[in-house]
Amino acid sequence: MDALVPWLAFAAVLAAILAGLTWLASRTRRRGVGREVMGPVDLIYRPHTHQINHEIAAHEERGAETPSPGDPLKRGR
């Protein structure tokens, strides 16, 4: 029984750490700060994502397309 207690404590600490990381990941996704936090890591391990992040940022800045004055009206379904 004495040998089981350290393993149970280790499993409990590991479960708490994983639960905390899961909670942190969901919170950063909801708040949208994941890109700023993970940006340097992406640059180190996946350099091609730098260009993708710039394209996403540019797309977010543009917003929704506004119709031109002569365009026909689109009706929703």
C-alpha positions as CSV (number, residue, x, y, z in Angstrom):
1,M,0.0,0.0,0.0
2,D,2.9,2.4,0.8
3,A,4.2,2.0,-2.8
4,L,0.8,2.9,-4.3
5,V,0.5,6.3,-2.6
6,P,3.4,8.0,-4.6
7,W,1.9,6.7,-7.9
8,L,-1.5,8.0,-7.0
9,A,-0.1,11.3,-6.1
10,F,1.8,11.4,-9.4
11,A,-1.3,10.5,-11.4
12,A,-3.3,13.2,-9.5
13,V,-0.7,15.9,-10.2
14,L,-0.5,14.9,-13.9
15,A,-4.3,15.0,-14.2
16,A,-4.4,18.4,-12.6
17,I,-1.7,19.7,-15.0
18,L,-3.5,18.4,-18.0
19,A,-6.8,19.7,-16.9
20,G,-5.2,23.2,-16.3
21,L,-3.7,23.1,-19.8
22,T,-7.0,22.1,-21.3
23,W,-8.7,25.0,-19.5
24,L,-6.0,27.4,-20.6
25,A,-6.3,26.3,-24.3
26,S,-10.1,26.8,-24.3
27,R,-9.8,30.2,-22.7
28,T,-7.2,31.4,-25.2
29,R,-9.4,30.2,-28.1
30,R,-12.4,32.0,-26.7
31,R,-10.5,35.2,-26.2
32,G,-8.6,35.0,-29.4
33,V,-5.2,35.5,-27.9
34,G,-3.7,32.3,-29.0
35,R,-2.1,33.7,-32.1
36,E,-0.1,36.3,-30.1
37,V,1.0,33.8,-27.6
38,M,1.9,31.0,-30.0
39,G,3.4,33.4,-32.7
40,P,7.1,33.0,-31.7
41,V,6.7,29.2,-31.4
42,D,5.1,29.1,-34.9
43,L,8.0,31.1,-36.3
44,I,10.5,28.7,-34.9
45,Y,8.9,25.3,-35.7
46,R,6.6,26.2,-38.7
47,P,8.0,29.2,-40.6
48,H,5.3,29.0,-43.3
49,T,2.6,29.9,-40.9
50,H,4.0,33.5,-40.6
51,Q,2.6,34.3,-44.1
52,I,-0.7,32.6,-43.2
53,N,-1.0,34.7,-40.0
54,H,-0.5,37.9,-42.1
55,E,-3.2,36.8,-44.5
56,I,-5.6,36.0,-41.7
57,A,-4.9,39.4,-40.0
58,A,-5.5,41.2,-43.3
59,H,-8.7,39.3,-43.9
60,E,-10.0,40.2,-40.4
61,E,-9.2,43.9,-41.0
62,R,-11.1,44.0,-44.3
63,G,-14.3,42.8,-42.7
64,A,-17.5,41.9,-44.7
65,E,-17.7,43.0,-48.3
66,T,-20.1,45.8,-49.0
67,P,-22.1,45.6,-52.2
68,S,-21.7,48.2,-54.9
69,P,-24.6,50.6,-55.6
70,G,-25.4,48.8,-58.9
71,D,-25.3,45.2,-57.6
72,P,-28.6,43.3,-57.4
73,L,-30.0,42.5,-54.0
74,K,-29.3,39.0,-52.6
75,R,-32.1,37.5,-50.7
76,G,-31.6,35.1,-47.8
77,R,-32.9,31.6,-47.8
